[in-house]
Amino acid sequence: MAETHSTPRSAVLHRNTRFVPKKAVGGKGSYIFLEDGTMFLDSTGGAAVSCLGHGHEQVNQAVINQINQLSYCHSAFFSTEVTEELAQFLTDSTGGKLSKLYIVSSGSEAVEAALKLARQYYLELPTPQPQRTRFIARSPSYHGITLGALAAGGHVIRRQPFEPLLSQNTSHVSPCYAYRGKKDGESDAEYVARLAAELEAEFQRVGSENVCAFIAEPIVGAVCVPIVP
């Protein structure tokens, strides 16, 4: 009789529905330990979530201390000392360019909140500007998995299956990608001026009075492309 191998069963809707991934059972430093004994180099840090490494004693203790003190409270009604300290630390790090911090749980949620905040700003002005419903972003940027963030992004393959669901209020301009975008003999200054002119032209095309915000990544996270000065 031929030997058969049963596929492990899982109630989790995994990213790939055709197989159940091996379980990670631990981690230390830059490595994740799998259930079969494999040491797996975590080269992404979970998209930077674990950028301080796994099993970091100081980080672990800080989490334990906070859970022992207070595990959750609703931010609509309460603040906490640790939240205030984090907000002060991060706003101070901007050298006065930012004064407030809004804490959320993911990058997608942050982009959604930023889009809404840009819109609300214009509604809260002494003379409201409700016509501002447009956003301008770059191609092929990626701003998140949720529908608003996906609409703001310009990643064609990720957008494609959901195009009928995406809002049509975002248009896209060229990325700042000198390796592929600069013309022969073009200086950085000339390249930047050309990109700025393209952005200005897009503002004029959609009507600058209709634009809520221009959303751009200082460093393109998916490929780590730095902008030119």
C-alpha positions in Angstrom: 0.0 0.0 0.0 1.4 3.4 -1.0 2.3 5.7 1.9 0.1 8.8 2.2 0.9 12.1 3.8 -1.9 14.1 5.3 -1.8 17.8 5.1 -1.9 19.5 8.5 -5.2 21.1 9.2 -5.5 24.7 10.4 -8.4 27.1 11.2 -6.2 30.0 10.3 -6.8 31.7 6.9 -3.1 31.8 5.9 -1.6 34.0 3.2 -1.3 31.0 0.9 -4.4 28.7 1.1 -2.6 25.8 -0.5 -0.4 24.8 2.4 0.0 25.3 6.1 3.3 26.9 7.0 5.6 25.5 9.6 5.1 26.8 13.1 7.6 29.2 14.7 8.1 28.1 18.3 10.6 30.7 19.5 13.1 33.4 18.6 16.3 35.0 19.7 18.2 37.9 18.2 17.9 37.7 14.4 16.7 34.1 14.3 13.3 32.4 14.5 13.2 28.8 15.6 10.8 26.5 13.7 9.0 23.5 15.1 11.3 21.1 13.1 14.4 22.6 14.7 15.4 24.9 11.8 17.0 28.2 12.7 15.5 30.7 10.3 17.3 34.1 9.7 14.6 36.7 10.1 16.0 39.0 7.4 12.9 41.4 7.4 12.3 41.6 11.1 8.7 41.1 10.3 8.6 44.2 8.1 10.5 46.1 10.9 8.1 45.1 13.6 10.9 43.0 15.2 13.7 45.3 14.2 15.1 45.1 17.8 15.4 41.4 17.5 13.6 38.5 19.1 13.8 37.7 22.8 15.3 41.1 23.7 15.3 41.0 27.5 14.9 44.8 28.0 12.0 44.9 25.5 10.3 41.8 27.0 10.6 43.3 30.5 9.1 46.6 29.4 6.1 44.8 27.9 5.7 42.7 31.1 5.9 45.8 33.3 3.3 47.6 31.3 0.9 44.7 31.2 1.3 44.3 35.0 0.5 48.0 35.5 -2.3 48.5 32.9 -2.9 46.3 29.8 -5.5 48.5 28.1 -7.6 51.7 28.4 -9.7 53.5 25.8 -7.8 56.5 24.4 -11.1 58.4 23.9 -11.4 58.7 27.6 -7.9 58.2 29.2 -4.3 58.8 28.6 -1.3 57.0 30.2 2.1 58.0 31.3 3.8 55.7 28.8 1.8 57.2 25.9 2.7 60.7 26.9 6.4 59.8 27.2 6.4 58.2 23.8 4.7 61.1 22.2 7.1 63.6 23.7 10.1 61.5 22.7 9.0 61.2 19.1 7.9 64.8 18.6 11.1 66.0 20.2 13.0 63.9 17.6 11.6 66.0 14.8 13.3 69.2 15.9 10.1 71.1 16.2 8.6 70.1 12.8 5.9 68.0 14.5 4.1 68.7 17.7 1.6 65.9 18.1 1.6 62.1 17.8 -1.4 59.9 17.0 -0.8 56.3 17.9 -2.3 53.5 15.8 -1.7 49.8 15.3 -0.4 49.5 11.7 1.0 51.4 8.7 -2.3 50.9 6.8 -4.3 52.4 9.8 -1.8 55.3 10.0 -2.3 56.1 6.3 -6.1 55.9 6.6 -6.0 58.2 9.6 -3.8 60.6 7.8 -6.1 60.8 4.8 -9.0 61.5 7.0 -7.1 64.0 9.1 -6.1 65.9 5.9 -9.8 66.1 4.9 -11.0 67.1 8.4 -8.4 69.9 8.6 -10.1 71.6 5.6 -13.5 71.1 7.1 -12.5 72.6 10.4 -11.1 75.9 9.0 -13.0 79.1 9.8 -14.1 79.0 6.2 -14.5 75.3 5.4 -13.3 73.9 2.1 -15.4 70.8 1.5 -14.4 70.6 -2.2 -11.0 69.3 -1.2 -11.4 65.6 -1.9 -8.4 64.9 -4.1 -5.0 63.2 -3.2 -1.9 63.0 -5.2 0.6 60.2 -4.7 3.5 58.6 -6.5 3.8 55.5 -8.6 4.5 52.7 -7.8 4.1 53.5 -4.1 2.6 51.1 -1.5 0.8 52.7 1.4 -1.1 49.7 2.9 -3.5 46.9 2.5 -6.8 48.6 3.4 -8.9 50.0 0.7 -8.2 53.7 1.3 -4.5 53.1 1.7 -4.5 50.8 -1.4 -6.3 53.5 -3.4 -3.6 56.1 -2.3 -0.9 53.8 -3.4 0.3 53.2 -7.0 1.3 49.6 -6.9 -0.4 48.2 -10.0 -0.3 44.5 -9.2 -1.6 45.0 -5.7 -4.3 47.4 -6.8 -5.5 45.4 -9.8 -7.9 42.9 -8.2 -9.6 45.6 -6.2 -9.8 48.5 -8.7 -13.6 48.5 -8.9 -13.7 49.0 -5.1 -11.1 51.8 -4.9 -11.9 55.4 -4.6 -11.1 57.4 -7.8 -9.9 60.6 -6.0 -6.2 59.8 -6.1 -3.9 60.5 -9.1 -0.2 59.6 -9.4 3.0 61.2 -10.5 6.5 59.7 -11.1 8.5 58.4 -8.2 11.8 59.9 -7.1 13.9 57.0 -8.4 17.1 58.4 -9.8 18.5 55.1 -10.9 15.7 54.6 -13.4 14.2 58.0 -13.8 17.2 60.4 -14.4 18.0 61.2 -18.0 21.5 61.0 -19.4 23.5 64.0 -18.3 20.8 65.3 -16.0 21.9 66.6 -12.6 20.2 65.8 -9.4 18.9 69.4 -9.2 17.6 69.2 -12.8 15.9 65.9 -12.0 14.3 67.2 -8.8 13.1 70.3 -10.8 11.5 68.1 -13.4 9.7 66.0 -10.8 8.5 69.2 -9.0 7.2 70.6 -12.3 5.3 67.3 -12.9 3.8 67.5 -9.5 2.8 71.2 -10.0 1.2 70.3 -13.3 -0.9 67.6 -11.6 -2.0 70.1 -9.0 -3.1 72.4 -11.8 -4.8 69.5 -13.8 -7.0 68.5 -10.9 -7.4 72.0 -9.5 -5.1 72.9 -6.6 -8.2 74.1 -4.7 -9.5 70.5 -4.8 -6.4 68.8 -3.3 -6.3 67.5 0.3 -2.7 66.3 0.3 0.3 65.0 -1.6 1.4 61.7 0.0 4.9 60.4 -0.6 7.4 58.0 1.0 10.7 59.7 2.0 12.2 56.2 1.4 10.3 53.7 -0.6 10.0 50.8 1.9 9.4 48.0 -0.5 12.7 48.5 -2.3 14.6 50.9 0.0 15.1 53.5 -2.7 16.4 56.8 -1.1 15.4 60.1 -2.6 17.9 62.5 -4.0 18.7 65.7 -2.0 
